[in-house]
Amino acid sequence: MHARPIIIAHRGASGYRPEHTLAGYRLAIEQGADFIEPDLVATADGVLVARHENALAVLDADGSVNTEHTSTDVHARPAFASRLCTKRIDGQAVRGWFTEDFTLAELKTLRAIERLPALRRANTVHDGRHEIPSFDDIIELAATTRTPDGREVGIYPETKHPSYFARDGARLDGGPIGVDLGASLVARLVAQRFTAPSRVFIQSFEVANLQDLAHRILPRAGLALPLIQLIEATGRPYDFTLAGDPRRYVDLLDVAGCTFVAGYAQGLGVPKALVLDGAAPCRPSPLVATAHAQGLDVHVWTFRAENRFLPPAYQRGADPAAHGRLRAEIDEFLAAGIDGLFTDFPDIGVAAVRATYA
């Protein structure tokens, strides 16, 4: 547990730069973030890279590009047109281009683009400037870059779709992917000597891979890194679906659920709506107190400045892209006793924490 809530730069300073780029992570460090957050997926040659999803670009049913699920220019590269395919990701059909069908060298020829161009028009000037970073690239950045006040920065990686990569996915040749994201992640941390528990959190929306990290992978590596169980507002972990486990995410949030999670993790990563109801002033749920009573931290996602992502009480005007009162929203959550927050705007989060915990 930290002395004050931590600021986690959600996919970098993604309110200001295209997400999951070294430029975005670097800006987040310059803005004073405590941790930078890469979502990790695997390439055809088993290298971990940072993308929010393994889909590099997604097509809608009419064949048009779904911009909000497209983070690279792969759809505009004729050389890779044949890689277009449809896959089932955690039970959902997705048509597009996928990291596991590209080697790292091929991915490095692509360039990142803004995933929310309608809301973040200013960010589109960076389209085409930045390559896809590997996890090693991100570790190197974190290891060699400090915040303006001289603090070391941490890394908060998420294993994306671990069951898919371990056994469900398929490469273009039809063979299994067979990548253990958790084991690969830890191997890279060890290889890069970035293993201080104060500088790493590992998170996942699935359960079994976190349990495997806690009870097998980390002990074998001689490490004790904190793990965070991510929670959706609805539904259930995909590995529960595969295993026929009827529990849902909500079942992990009461006393019994938090006790279960505390058996393998050190915290919960939860959406805003599960902590406060969005009114002004907000009304807190019992989640923070319940989690704290079982020794779990509570890290909340995701704080964004645009009206589209803010409750009505914090919006300004009717334009979805206009910035509302993000600082006021963050202040409400800090008052609720949370232990950390994910934000696309690290500078605003840092200012709020510094003002509250001066």
Buried (B, 14 or more C-beta within 10 A) or exposed (E): EEEBBBBBBBBBBBBBBBBBBBBBBBBBBBBBBBBBBBBBBBBBEBBBBBBBBBBBBBBEEEEEBBBEBBBBBBBBBEEBEEBBEEBEBBEEEBBBBBBBBBEBEBBBBBBBBBBBBEBBEEBBEBBBEBBBBBBBBBBBBBBEBEBEEEEBBBBBBBBBBBBBBBEBBBEEEEEEBEBBBBBBBBBBBEEBEBBEEEBBBBBBBBBBBBBBBBEEBBEEBEBEBBBBBBBBEEBBBBBBBBEEBEBBBBBBBEEEBBBBBBEBBBBBBBBBEBBBBBEBEBEBBEBBEBBBEBEBBBBBBBBBBBBBBBBEBBBEEEEEBBBBBBBEBBBBBBEBBBBBBBBBBBBBBBBBBEEEEE
